[in-house]
């Protein structure tokens, strides 16, 4: 079963989660690092709370890269000075 699941994942899933944060500054820093290294990415933002009652909510930012560039993306994210 596991091997079949991995087969379909490799066949159909082209994007992998490379970074996740609740900090907007870190989010924009990571996007800048990916852009500076020519790495294409997709983003997904999940907003929680902060409804009509005026409560404070927060967002979770997920950054995905193409699975063929995952190593280059990790290098840019974790070892870049800028």
NORMO-V999164 format. One record per residue. RES is the residue in three letters. PHI is phi in radians with two decimals (999 if undefined). PSI is psi in whole degrees, -180 to 180 (999 if undefined). NEAR is the number of other C-alpha atoms within 10 Angstrom. Layout:
res=[RES/RES]
phi=[PHI/PHI]
psi=[PSI/PSI]
near=[NEAR/NEAR]
This chain:
res=[UNK/UNK/UNK/UNK/UNK/UNK/UNK/UNK/UNK/UNK/UNK/UNK/UNK/UNK/UNK/UNK/UNK/UNK/UNK/UNK/UNK/UNK/UNK/UNK/UNK/UNK/UNK/UNK/UNK/UNK/UNK/UNK/UNK/UNK/UNK/UNK/UNK/UNK/UNK/UNK/UNK/UNK/UNK/UNK/UNK/UNK/UNK/UNK/UNK/UNK/UNK/UNK/UNK/UNK/UNK/UNK/UNK/UNK/UNK/UNK/UNK/UNK/UNK/UNK/UNK/UNK/UNK/UNK/UNK/UNK/UNK/UNK/UNK/UNK/UNK/UNK/UNK/UNK/UNK/UNK/UNK/UNK]
phi=[999/-1.08/-1.13/-1.14/-1.08/-1.12/-1.04/-1.19/-1.10/-1.18/-1.30/-1.92/-1.54/-1.82/-2.06/-2.21/-1.18/-1.97/-2.78/-2.50/-2.71/-1.81/-1.58/-1.10/-1.11/-1.12/-0.99/-1.22/-1.10/-1.15/-1.07/-1.10/-1.12/-1.15/-1.05/-1.08/-1.76/1.19/-1.73/-1.33/-2.55/-2.17/-2.20/-2.41/-2.00/-1.97/-1.79/-2.18/1.31/1.19/-1.32/-1.18/-1.42/1.42/-1.18/-1.39/-1.93/-2.60/-2.10/-2.03/-1.85/-1.96/-2.03/-2.00/-2.22/-1.09/-1.08/-1.31/-1.96/-1.06/-1.18/-1.11/-1.15/-1.08/-1.08/-1.14/-1.25/-1.70/-2.22/-1.52/-1.49/-1.99]
psi=[-45/-43/-37/-42/-45/-38/-49/-34/-45/-32/-42/-28/116/-16/140/145/124/-23/145/135/160/-8/115/-36/-44/-40/-50/-32/-45/-41/-40/-42/-41/-44/-45/-25/9/29/124/146/162/152/152/126/130/119/131/137/-167/40/-160/-15/2/10/157/128/-177/164/150/127/124/131/126/144/160/140/-22/-16/14/-41/-43/-39/-44/-40/-46/-40/-47/-12/9/144/-18/999]
near=[6/6/8/9/10/11/12/10/11/12/9/8/12/12/17/17/16/17/18/17/15/15/13/13/9/14/18/12/14/22/19/16/20/21/13/12/15/12/17/13/18/13/14/12/13/10/12/11/12/12/9/6/7/8/9/9/10/14/15/15/20/18/19/20/23/17/15/11/15/17/12/14/25/15/14/21/20/10/10/13/7/10]
